[in-house]
Amino acid sequence: MPNHTESRPDEDARRRFWTEHMERSHYLLQAMTEHPTIESGEGFASIADAAAEAGVELLFSNSKIAGDLDRIFYIRKSLIPDLLAIARDMRERGWLLKIEDGYRTQQMQTELGQKPAVFDMIVGSCRWELSGETPPLDLIRRRSTCLVANYPNRGTHTMGAAVDISVFNLDNGEEISRGKSYLEMSEYTPMNSPFISPEEQQNRREITAAMERHGFLHYPGEFWHYNKGDALYHYMAKTGKAADYGPVDWDPATNQVTPYNDVSSPLTPPAAMAAHLEAAIARLDAQ
């Protein structure tokens, strides 16, 4: 999380932008939940295996989710050709695509939202948003909905329909700068953040154009997140069609998917979140 303890001349503008962005994200994800989904039952495919078979070079994150859970670099099978086409297009212009994240199990998504380092970032961001005041539980719940998809029907990773990405320069191996690196959580995070340089804004636009040429739409709230075929995609693309992919449990042995029984209840209920908030405040005050 960025250092918000130092005063900057445009601090109030940064807060206003962040609050407005978070509220827009909240309403966008609410609209996503109202879009119909008819689960296709489509299985998953390995991004790494498909790339190797096609002779397409990709990079993959070697970090873990919530500290100790391996990332699952799988997505719905029919999305693989588009993802490989994106990687080929990027390579032609001297870029190398890195997959930071793919499908997440319900356990992974839940633990990510409860991980102290992540939860502290959310609480710290809310405290900064309120000019240092202790954030109320309602604000933490509202922001967690957007930042860590605390509701299954708002999280495209558990649908197997999303990838988080970074992009690197083939010539020198340096990351193509988008202002900050994955996983930034600040006023730099929204795709349209005005607090990055014109060159970094252009890089975001060009990477997004490469993704969207093959149907992976950007999520306005995060400059690294792209998805296709889920309710957010169909709502934003105004297709008028039901989504193909909803939150699913996946059996790697059989490649069978099972829709969640409950997609509208929070992964971290209010009482549990209140306990996490109390612990986070204690950690942050002790720093």
FENPE-V531266 format. One record per backbone hydrogen bond with DSSP energy under -0.5 kcal/mol. CO is the residue of the C=O (numbers start at 1). NH is the residue of the N-H. If there is no record, write none. Layout:
CO;NH, CO;NH
This chain:
2;4, 8;11, 10;14, 11;15, 12;16, 13;17, 14;18, 15;19, 16;20, 17;21, 18;22, 19;23, 20;24, 21;25, 22;26, 23;27, 24;28, 25;29, 26;30, 27;31, 28;32, 29;33, 30;34, 31;34, 32;35, 36;243, 37;39, 43;77, 45;75, 46;50, 47;51, 48;52, 49;53, 50;54, 51;55, 51;56, 52;55, 55;57, 59;99, 63;71, 64;67, 65;68, 65;69, 68;70, 69;65, 71;73, 72;74, 72;103, 73;47, 73;48, 74;103, 75;45, 76;79, 77;80, 79;83, 80;84, 81;85, 82;86, 83;87, 84;88, 85;89, 86;90, 87;91, 88;92, 89;93, 90;93, 90;95, 91;94, 94;170, 96;168, 97;59, 98;100, 98;166, 99;61, 101;164, 103;72, 105;109, 106;110, 107;111, 108;112, 109;113, 110;114, 111;115, 115;119, 116;120, 117;121, 118;122, 119;123, 120;124, 121;125, 122;126, 123;127, 124;128, 125;129, 126;130, 127;132, 128;131, 130;133, 136;139, 136;140, 137;141, 138;142, 139;143, 140;144, 141;145, 142;146, 143;147, 144;148, 144;150, 150;267, 151;154, 152;155, 154;156, 156;159, 156;161, 157;104, 157;160, 158;248, 160;76, 161;228, 163;226, 164;100, 164;101, 166;98, 167;176, 168;96, 169;173, 174;169, 175;177, 181;184, 186;189, 189;223, 190;193, 193;196, 197;201, 198;202, 199;203, 200;204, 201;205, 202;206, 203;207, 204;208, 205;209, 206;210, 207;211, 208;212, 209;213, 211;214, 211;216, 212;215, 215;217, 217;227, 218;220, 219;222, 220;191, 222;225, 224;165, 225;219, 226;163, 227;217, 229;244, 229;245, 230;234, 231;235, 232;236, 233;237, 234;238, 234;239, 243;38, 244;40, 245;231, 247;260, 249;258, 250;252, 251;254, 251;255, 251;256, 256;251, 258;249, 263;153, 265;152, 267;269, 269;273, 270;274, 271;275, 272;276, 273;277, 274;278, 275;279, 276;280, 277;281, 278;282, 279;283, 280;284, 281;285, 282;286, 283;287, 284;287
